[in-house]
């Protein structure tokens, strides 16, 4: 079987001007990056079309470490819809270099269901991640300089909460000391690095409605606190304009194409286990302005990505999906049914059925949001038809549509059945208005309690460590009304990555509360999750090379 990169190179890409022209985008609105990539302006957004468009969310059950194929399925569904004559755009996040060179080796779909050119998308693309990294670290440099210049005065800050970011996995940078080597090198202080997808600048880029909103949110970023316990912001530092200058081009969505030349808008890249896990509002709204069906995804399982997609992104942007597609795989079901990871490709009907509890909990969660749910089985070559039939029969008994797809091998043709089922739901029985998990007026603790109980199935929330102090501080600052963004393991409903399936009788432990006042939410850190990941024993980077001018090893 061909590798993903071999599949990708077999595709004859169309000029990006042709892809744009099919969407009605004139050349004057196109900013090409080579022959097959371009930026399009946010000014193409038409709010009337946004509200009337068909937005579809793709999410998944709790994944294994190999994932469930959300990008593959999202692209495949877009291909299937195009096959049946629907004007479709897929709107996705940009891959991070961290996973590309760490665990995954690439994140642009797979097989005959990819976004292209995959090498560019997986690596530097149009420079958006570099812009976010540069903007974030410029704030760090300016803040350090402020502290140095204001040292020994009443304007010096008591506490700095702004760290640095880098788009690689590097555990050694989680905690650092800056300013060593004497007073000429600044003030000695503790700091650290997060990965770029965890940057508040990334969250702001993905949630901003337009450039003016981007600037307003950047001004509101809390960098530290004065000796009178007042928040010190980017506006106080006086550099919002400079930060925006680095993000001017990055604010605009990126237009590319799929392996079957369907349009794709790829923009922004927060992770769902440490951030809000959705592509940008402007990309989603641009897609809704240009297409009849828009397929988007939210990271990891529905308990992380979909929860934040609804409670944070949709609430902020006024979006209301017409349906949600929930991905299941036989392998993930068996894993969450107690089958050892090295045996999940083998037939095991009992293990599969034990995993239905995880599937059912995700269906229940999505229905609580008011969503019409379609389960799709991302089919693997090793899957036994008897097990696929068991999944479909189980979903049918719950009154939920279930369709398998094999877009990996057959592209759009392999997802036509899924596309037809989706269109039937959207045209005849779409989702109603979103029902959010919590009210905006709820306190931080009330929001966390409702998420923990209603989404994770916990008995409640416990604040530990610095989270107790941070909770009091948020109340004093008048920020306790903001939405919450839970940062926790993607492998479990709990804060324990080894607690597979569906766990009962636990409390979600929150050990830190991080104010993202510019993004407009509070990050609630739970368990051992790291905002700067480490590399595995054998990083994917060890298999990536340039051979005869071509990049090899991305998958």
C-alpha positions as CSV (number, residue, x, y, z in Angstrom):
1,X,0.0,0.0,0.0
2,X,1.2,3.5,-0.8
3,X,2.1,5.9,2.0
4,X,0.2,9.1,2.6
5,X,2.9,11.2,0.9
6,X,2.8,8.8,-2.1
7,X,-1.0,9.2,-2.4
8,X,-0.6,12.9,-2.2
9,X,2.0,13.1,-4.9
10,X,-0.2,11.1,-7.3
11,X,-2.8,13.9,-7.2
12,X,-2.8,16.5,-10.0
13,X,-3.3,19.7,-8.2
14,X,-5.2,22.5,-9.8
15,X,-4.0,26.1,-9.7
16,X,-5.2,27.9,-6.6
17,X,-6.8,30.5,-8.8
18,X,-9.1,27.8,-10.3
19,X,-10.1,26.6,-6.8
20,X,-10.9,30.1,-5.7
21,X,-12.8,30.8,-9.0
22,X,-15.1,27.9,-8.3
23,X,-16.0,29.6,-5.0
24,X,-16.6,32.9,-6.7
25,X,-13.5,34.5,-5.3
26,X,-12.0,37.0,-7.7
27,X,-8.2,37.1,-8.3
28,X,-8.0,40.6,-6.7
29,X,-9.1,38.9,-3.4
30,X,-6.4,36.2,-3.6
31,X,-2.9,36.4,-2.1
32,X,-1.1,33.4,-3.6
33,X,1.7,31.5,-1.8
34,X,3.1,29.7,-4.8
35,X,0.8,27.8,-7.2
36,X,-1.4,25.9,-4.8
37,X,-1.9,27.9,-1.6
38,X,-3.3,31.4,-1.0
39,X,-4.7,33.6,1.6
40,X,-8.2,35.1,1.3
41,X,-9.4,38.2,3.1
42,X,-11.7,38.1,6.1
43,X,-13.8,40.7,4.3
44,X,-15.4,37.9,2.2
45,X,-17.5,37.0,5.3
46,X,-21.3,37.5,4.7
47,X,-23.1,37.1,8.0
48,X,-26.4,36.4,6.3
49,X,-24.9,33.3,4.6
50,X,-23.2,32.4,7.8
51,X,-26.5,32.1,9.7
52,X,-28.2,30.2,6.9
53,X,-25.3,27.8,6.0
54,X,-25.0,24.2,6.9
55,X,-22.2,23.8,9.4
56,X,-21.3,20.2,10.3
57,X,-19.0,19.3,13.2
58,X,-16.8,16.1,13.1
59,X,-15.7,14.8,16.4
60,X,-14.8,11.4,17.9
61,X,-15.1,8.9,20.8
62,X,-12.2,8.9,23.2
63,X,-9.1,8.1,21.1
64,X,-6.2,5.7,21.4
65,X,-2.7,7.1,21.1
66,X,-3.1,6.4,17.3
67,X,-6.2,8.7,17.1
68,X,-9.5,8.0,15.4
69,X,-9.0,9.8,12.0
70,X,-10.9,13.0,12.4
71,X,-9.0,14.9,9.7
72,X,-9.3,11.9,7.4
73,X,-13.0,11.7,8.0
74,X,-13.6,15.4,7.8
75,X,-11.9,15.6,4.4
76,X,-13.6,12.3,3.3
77,X,-17.0,13.7,4.2
78,X,-16.3,16.8,2.2
79,X,-15.3,14.7,-0.8
80,X,-18.4,12.6,-0.4
81,X,-20.7,15.6,-0.3
82,X,-19.0,17.0,-3.5
83,X,-19.6,13.6,-5.2
84,X,-23.3,14.0,-4.6
85,X,-23.3,17.6,-6.0
86,X,-23.1,19.7,-2.8
87,X,-20.9,22.8,-2.8
88,X,-18.7,21.9,0.1
89,X,-15.7,23.4,1.9
90,X,-13.7,21.7,4.6
91,X,-12.4,24.1,7.3
92,X,-9.6,22.6,9.5
93,X,-6.8,23.6,11.8
94,X,-3.2,23.9,10.8
95,X,-0.8,21.1,12.0
96,X,1.8,21.9,14.6
97,X,5.5,21.0,14.1
98,X,5.4,19.5,17.6
99,X,3.3,16.4,16.7
100,X,4.7,16.3,13.1
101,X,8.2,15.7,14.4
102,X,7.1,14.0,17.6
103,X,4.3,11.4,17.6
104,X,2.4,11.8,14.3
105,X,4.7,12.7,11.5
106,X,2.0,14.7,9.8
107,X,-1.6,15.8,10.3
108,X,-3.2,16.5,6.9
109,X,-5.5,13.5,6.6
110,X,-4.5,10.2,5.1
111,X,-4.6,8.0,2.0
112,X,-7.0,9.3,-0.6
113,X,-8.6,11.7,1.9
114,X,-6.0,14.5,2.4
115,X,-5.6,18.3,2.2
116,X,-2.8,19.3,-0.2
117,X,0.0,20.2,-0.7
118,X,0.6,18.1,2.4
119,X,4.3,18.8,2.9
120,X,3.7,22.6,3.0
121,X,0.6,22.3,5.2
122,X,2.5,20.0,7.7
123,X,5.6,22.2,7.8
124,X,5.9,26.0,7.4
125,X,2.7,26.5,5.3
126,X,2.0,30.2,5.0
127,X,3.9,31.2,8.2
128,X,0.9,31.6,10.5
129,X,2.5,29.6,13.3
130,X,5.7,31.5,13.0
131,X,3.7,34.8,13.2
132,X,2.0,33.6,16.4
133,X,5.3,32.5,17.9
134,X,7.0,35.7,17.0
135,X,4.2,37.9,18.3
136,X,4.0,36.0,21.6
137,X,7.8,36.1,22.2
138,X,8.0,39.8,21.3
139,X,5.6,40.4,24.1
140,X,7.9,38.4,26.4
141,X,11.0,40.5,25.3
142,X,9.1,43.8,25.7
143,X,7.9,42.7,29.2
144,X,11.4,41.7,30.3
145,X,12.7,45.1,29.1
146,X,9.9,46.8,31.0
147,X,10.9,45.1,34.2
148,X,14.5,45.9,33.6
149,X,13.9,49.6,32.8
150,X,11.4,50.0,35.8
151,X,13.6,48.0,38.3
152,X,13.6,49.4,41.8
153,X,10.6,51.7,41.1
154,X,7.0,51.5,42.1
155,X,6.1,50.6,38.4
156,X,8.0,47.3,38.5
157,X,5.6,44.4,38.4
158,X,5.2,42.1,41.4
159,X,4.4,39.0,39.3
160,X,4.8,38.0,35.7
161,X,2.5,35.3,34.3
162,X,3.4,35.5,30.6
163,X,5.7,32.8,29.4
164,X,7.3,32.0,26.0
165,X,6.3,29.6,23.3
166,X,8.0,27.4,20.7
167,X,6.4,25.1,18.1
168,X,8.4,22.0,19.0
169,X,8.1,19.4,21.7
170,X,10.9,20.2,24.3
171,X,10.3,19.1,27.9
172,X,13.6,20.8,29.0
173,X,12.1,24.2,28.4
174,X,9.0,23.8,30.6
175,X,10.7,25.6,33.4
176,X,13.7,27.9,32.8
177,X,15.6,30.8,34.5
178,X,16.2,34.0,32.5
179,X,18.5,36.9,33.1
180,X,21.5,34.9,34.2
181,X,25.0,36.3,33.9
182,X,24.8,39.6,35.6
183,X,22.6,42.7,35.7
184,X,23.4,43.7,32.1
185,X,21.4,40.6,31.0
186,X,18.2,41.7,32.8
187,X,16.5,40.6,36.0
188,X,17.0,37.0,37.0
189,X,13.6,35.4,37.1
190,X,11.8,32.1,36.5
191,X,9.9,31.5,33.3
192,X,9.2,28.7,30.9
193,X,7.9,27.7,27.4
194,X,4.6,26.4,26.2
195,X,4.1,25.0,22.8
196,X,2.8,27.5,20.2
197,X,-0.7,25.9,20.0
198,X,-1.1,26.7,23.7
199,X,-0.3,30.4,23.2
200,X,-3.1,32.8,24.1
201,X,-2.2,34.6,20.8
202,X,-3.2,31.4,19.0
203,X,-6.5,31.3,20.8
204,X,-7.1,35.0,20.0
205,X,-6.3,34.5,16.4
206,X,-8.8,31.7,16.3
207,X,-11.6,33.5,18.2
208,X,-11.3,37.0,16.8
209,X,-14.2,38.1,14.7
210,X,-12.1,40.6,12.6
211,X,-8.9,42.6,12.8
212,X,-10.4,45.2,15.2
213,X,-11.5,42.4,17.5
214,X,-8.0,40.9,17.3
215,X,-6.5,44.1,18.4
216,X,-8.9,44.6,21.3
217,X,-8.3,41.1,22.5
218,X,-4.5,41.5,22.3
219,X,-4.8,44.7,24.4
220,X,-6.7,42.8,27.0
221,X,-4.0,40.1,27.5
222,X,-3.0,39.9,31.2
223,X,0.8,39.8,31.5
224,X,1.3,40.2,35.2
225,X,0.3,42.0,38.4
226,X,1.3,45.2,40.1
227,X,2.2,45.5,43.8
228,X,-1.4,46.8,44.3
229,X,-2.7,43.5,42.7
230,X,-4.0,45.1,39.6
231,X,-3.7,43.3,36.2
232,X,-1.0,44.6,33.9
233,X,-2.0,44.2,30.2
234,X,-0.5,44.5,26.7
235,X,-2.3,47.8,26.5
236,X,-0.5,49.0,29.5
237,X,2.8,47.8,27.9
238,X,1.9,50.0,24.9
239,X,2.7,47.4,22.1
240,X,-0.6,46.2,20.8
241,X,0.0,47.8,17.5
242,X,3.4,46.1,17.1
243,X,1.9,42.7,18.0
244,X,-0.9,43.2,15.4
245,X,1.7,44.2,12.8
246,X,3.1,40.6,13.1
247,X,-0.4,39.1,12.8
248,X,-1.8,41.2,10.0
249,X,-1.4,38.5,7.3
250,X,-1.8,35.6,9.7
251,X,-5.3,36.8,10.4
252,X,-6.5,35.8,7.0
253,X,-7.5,32.2,6.3
254,X,-5.5,29.9,4.0
255,X,-7.1,28.4,0.9
256,X,-5.9,25.0,-0.4
257,X,-7.5,21.9,-1.9
258,X,-8.2,18.3,-1.1
259,X,-7.0,15.2,-2.9
260,X,-10.1,15.5,-5.1
261,X,-9.7,19.3,-5.6
262,X,-12.5,20.2,-3.1
263,X,-11.8,23.6,-1.5
264,X,-10.3,23.7,2.0
265,X,-9.7,26.6,4.4
266,X,-7.0,25.8,6.9
267,X,-6.3,28.3,9.7
268,X,-5.2,28.3,13.3
269,X,-4.1,25.4,15.3
270,X,-4.9,25.2,19.1
271,X,-4.7,21.7,20.7
272,X,-7.9,20.5,22.4
273,X,-6.1,19.0,25.4
274,X,-4.4,22.2,26.3
275,X,-6.4,24.9,24.5
276,X,-9.8,25.1,22.8
277,X,-9.0,22.9,19.8
278,X,-10.9,24.5,17.0
279,X,-9.9,26.3,13.7
280,X,-10.5,30.0,13.4
281,X,-13.9,31.7,13.5
282,X,-13.0,33.7,10.5
283,X,-12.1,30.6,8.4
284,X,-15.4,28.9,9.5
285,X,-17.4,32.0,8.7
286,X,-15.6,32.5,5.4
287,X,-16.3,28.9,4.4
288,X,-20.0,29.4,5.3
289,X,-20.1,32.5,3.2
290,X,-18.8,30.6,0.1
291,X,-20.2,27.1,0.4
292,X,-23.4,25.3,1.0
293,X,-22.0,22.7,3.4
294,X,-19.0,23.4,5.7
295,X,-17.3,20.5,7.5
296,X,-15.1,21.4,10.5
297,X,-13.6,19.4,13.3
298,X,-12.7,19.7,17.0
299,X,-9.7,18.1,18.5
300,X,-9.4,14.7,20.3
301,X,-12.6,13.2,21.7
302,X,-15.9,15.0,21.9
303,X,-15.5,15.5,25.7
304,X,-12.6,17.8,25.0
305,X,-12.9,19.2,21.4
306,X,-16.7,19.3,20.9
307,X,-17.4,20.6,24.4
308,X,-15.1,23.6,23.8
309,X,-16.4,24.0,20.2
310,X,-19.9,24.5,21.5
311,X,-19.3,26.2,24.8
312,X,-16.5,28.6,23.7
313,X,-16.4,28.9,19.9
314,X,-20.0,28.6,19.0
315,X,-21.1,30.8,21.9
316,X,-18.6,33.5,21.0
317,X,-19.3,33.4,17.3
318,X,-23.0,32.8,17.2
319,X,-22.6,29.5,15.3
320,X,-25.2,26.6,15.4
321,X,-24.2,23.4,13.7
322,X,-26.9,21.5,11.8
323,X,-25.5,18.1,12.8
324,X,-22.5,16.4,14.5
325,X,-20.7,13.4,13.0
326,X,-19.1,11.2,15.7
327,X,-16.3,8.9,14.6
328,X,-15.9,5.4,16.1
329,X,-13.3,2.8,15.2
330,X,-13.3,-0.9,16.1
331,X,-9.9,-0.4,17.6
332,X,-10.8,2.4,19.9
333,X,-14.0,0.6,21.0
334,X,-12.0,-2.5,21.8
335,X,-9.3,-0.5,23.7
336,X,-12.0,1.2,25.8
337,X,-13.6,-2.2,26.3
338,X,-10.5,-3.4,28.1
339,X,-8.6,-5.1,25.2
340,X,-4.8,-4.5,25.5
341,X,-3.5,-2.0,23.0
342,X,-1.3,-4.5,21.1
343,X,-4.4,-6.7,20.5
344,X,-7.0,-4.2,19.3
345,X,-6.6,-5.1,15.6
346,X,-7.6,-8.7,16.4
347,X,-11.3,-9.8,16.4
348,X,-12.8,-9.5,19.8
349,X,-16.6,-9.0,19.8
350,X,-16.8,-9.0,23.6
351,X,-14.2,-6.3,24.0
352,X,-15.9,-4.3,21.2
353,X,-19.3,-4.5,23.0
354,X,-17.7,-3.5,26.3
355,X,-16.5,-0.4,24.5
356,X,-20.0,0.7,23.6
357,X,-20.2,2.4,27.0
358,X,-17.7,5.0,25.8
359,X,-19.5,5.5,22.5
360,X,-22.9,5.9,24.3
361,X,-21.5,8.5,26.7
362,X,-20.3,10.6,23.8
363,X,-23.6,10.3,22.0
364,X,-25.4,11.3,25.2
365,X,-23.1,14.3,25.6
366,X,-23.6,15.5,22.1
367,X,-27.4,15.1,22.4
368,X,-27.3,17.2,25.5
369,X,-26.0,20.1,23.4
370,X,-29.1,19.6,21.2
371,X,-27.2,18.0,18.3
372,X,-28.4,15.4,15.8
373,X,-25.7,12.8,15.9
374,X,-24.5,10.5,13.1
375,X,-22.0,7.9,14.0
376,X,-19.5,7.0,11.4
377,X,-17.1,4.1,11.5
378,X,-13.7,4.9,10.1
379,X,-13.1,1.5,8.5
380,X,-9.7,-0.2,8.6
381,X,-8.5,-2.9,6.3
382,X,-8.2,-5.2,9.3
383,X,-11.8,-4.7,10.5
384,X,-14.1,-7.7,10.5
385,X,-17.5,-7.1,8.9
386,X,-19.2,-8.8,11.8
387,X,-17.8,-6.2,14.2
388,X,-18.9,-3.4,11.9
389,X,-22.4,-4.8,11.9
390,X,-22.4,-5.0,15.7
391,X,-21.6,-1.3,15.9
392,X,-24.3,-0.4,13.4
393,X,-26.9,-2.6,15.2
394,X,-26.0,-1.0,18.5
395,X,-26.5,2.5,17.2
396,X,-29.7,1.6,15.4
397,X,-31.1,0.3,18.8
398,X,-30.3,3.7,20.2
399,X,-32.1,5.5,17.4
400,X,-28.8,6.9,16.0
401,X,-27.8,6.7,12.4
402,X,-24.5,4.8,11.8
403,X,-22.6,4.6,8.5
404,X,-19.2,3.2,7.8
405,X,-16.8,4.9,5.4
406,X,-13.5,3.9,3.8
407,X,-12.4,7.3,2.5
408,X,-8.8,6.3,3.2
409,X,-8.8,3.8,0.3
410,X,-11.6,5.2,-1.9
411,X,-11.7,9.0,-1.2
412,X,-15.1,10.6,-1.9
413,X,-16.6,7.4,-3.3
414,X,-15.9,5.7,0.0
415,X,-17.9,8.4,1.9
416,X,-20.9,8.8,-0.4
417,X,-23.1,6.8,2.0
418,X,-22.1,9.0,4.9
419,X,-22.7,12.1,2.9
420,X,-26.2,11.0,1.8
421,X,-27.1,10.2,5.4
422,X,-25.9,13.6,6.6
423,X,-27.8,15.5,3.9
424,X,-31.0,13.6,4.9
425,X,-30.6,14.7,8.5
426,X,-29.8,18.3,7.6
427,X,-32.7,18.6,5.2
428,X,-35.3,16.8,7.2
429,X,-34.3,16.7,10.9
430,X,-31.4,19.1,11.7
431,X,-30.2,20.1,15.2
432,X,-32.1,22.6,17.1
433,X,-30.6,25.6,18.9
434,X,-27.5,24.8,21.0
435,X,-28.0,24.0,24.6
436,X,-24.8,25.1,26.4
437,X,-23.4,23.2,29.4
438,X,-23.3,26.3,31.6
439,X,-24.6,29.9,31.8
440,X,-22.2,32.8,31.3
441,X,-23.3,34.1,34.7
442,X,-22.1,30.9,36.4
443,X,-18.9,31.2,38.5
444,X,-15.7,29.5,37.4
445,X,-16.4,26.7,39.9
446,X,-20.0,26.3,38.8
447,X,-18.9,26.0,35.2
448,X,-16.3,23.4,36.1
449,X,-18.8,21.4,38.1
450,X,-21.3,21.3,35.3
451,X,-18.7,20.2,32.8
452,X,-17.3,17.6,35.1
453,X,-20.7,16.2,36.0
454,X,-22.5,16.5,32.7
455,X,-19.7,15.8,30.2
456,X,-17.1,13.7,32.1
457,X,-19.5,11.9,34.4
458,X,-17.6,13.0,37.5
459,X,-19.0,13.4,41.0
460,X,-17.7,17.0,41.1
461,X,-14.6,19.1,41.0
462,X,-11.8,19.6,43.5
463,X,-9.5,22.7,43.4
464,X,-6.0,21.8,44.6
465,X,-2.6,23.6,44.9
466,X,-2.4,27.0,43.3
467,X,-5.9,26.7,41.8
468,X,-7.4,27.7,45.2
469,X,-5.5,31.0,45.2
470,X,-6.1,31.6,41.5
471,X,-9.9,31.1,42.0
472,X,-9.9,33.9,44.7
473,X,-7.8,36.1,42.4
474,X,-10.2,35.6,39.5
475,X,-13.1,36.7,41.6
476,X,-11.2,39.8,42.9
477,X,-10.4,40.7,39.3
478,X,-14.0,40.3,38.1
479,X,-13.1,37.6,35.6
480,X,-15.0,34.7,37.1
481,X,-17.7,35.0,34.5
482,X,-15.5,33.9,31.6
483,X,-16.0,30.5,29.9
484,X,-13.6,27.7,31.1
485,X,-11.2,25.7,28.9
486,X,-10.3,22.4,30.6
487,X,-6.7,21.2,29.9
488,X,-6.5,17.5,30.6
489,X,-5.6,14.2,29.1
490,X,-7.3,13.2,25.9
491,X,-7.2,9.5,26.6
492,X,-9.9,9.4,29.4
493,X,-13.0,11.1,30.7
494,X,-11.0,11.6,33.9
495,X,-7.7,13.3,34.7
496,X,-6.0,9.9,34.6
497,X,-5.0,8.8,31.1
498,X,-5.1,5.1,32.1
499,X,-8.8,5.2,33.2
500,X,-10.2,3.9,29.9
501,X,-13.9,3.4,29.0
502,X,-16.3,5.3,31.2
503,X,-15.3,5.9,34.8
504,X,-17.7,6.5,37.8
505,X,-17.1,7.7,41.3
506,X,-14.3,10.2,40.7
507,X,-13.7,13.9,41.1
508,X,-11.9,16.1,38.5
509,X,-8.9,17.7,40.2
510,X,-8.0,21.2,39.0
511,X,-4.4,22.2,40.0
512,X,-4.2,25.6,38.2
513,X,-6.4,28.3,36.7
514,X,-4.8,30.4,34.0
515,X,-6.4,33.7,33.0
516,X,-6.6,34.2,29.2
517,X,-8.3,37.5,29.4
518,X,-7.6,38.4,25.8
519,X,-8.9,35.1,24.4
520,X,-11.9,35.4,26.8
521,X,-11.6,32.2,28.8
522,X,-9.9,30.6,31.8
523,X,-7.7,27.6,31.3
524,X,-8.4,25.0,34.0
525,X,-5.4,22.6,34.2
526,X,-6.1,19.1,35.4
527,X,-3.8,16.2,36.1
528,X,-0.4,15.7,34.6
529,X,-1.2,17.4,31.3
530,X,1.7,19.5,30.0
531,X,1.4,22.7,28.0
532,X,4.8,21.9,26.5
533,X,4.8,18.2,25.4
534,X,7.9,16.1,25.4
535,X,9.2,13.9,22.6
536,X,8.7,10.1,22.5
537,X,11.4,7.5,22.7
538,X,11.6,7.4,18.9
539,X,10.4,10.8,17.5
540,X,8.9,10.9,14.1
541,X,11.7,13.4,13.1
542,X,14.0,10.4,12.9
543,X,12.1,9.1,9.8
544,X,11.8,12.5,8.0
545,X,14.4,13.4,5.3
546,X,14.8,15.2,2.0
547,X,15.6,12.8,-0.8
548,X,16.3,14.1,-4.3
549,X,14.7,17.3,-3.4
550,X,11.5,15.7,-2.0
551,X,10.5,15.5,1.6
552,X,10.0,11.9,2.8
553,X,8.6,10.4,6.0
554,X,5.6,12.6,6.6
555,X,2.5,10.5,7.1
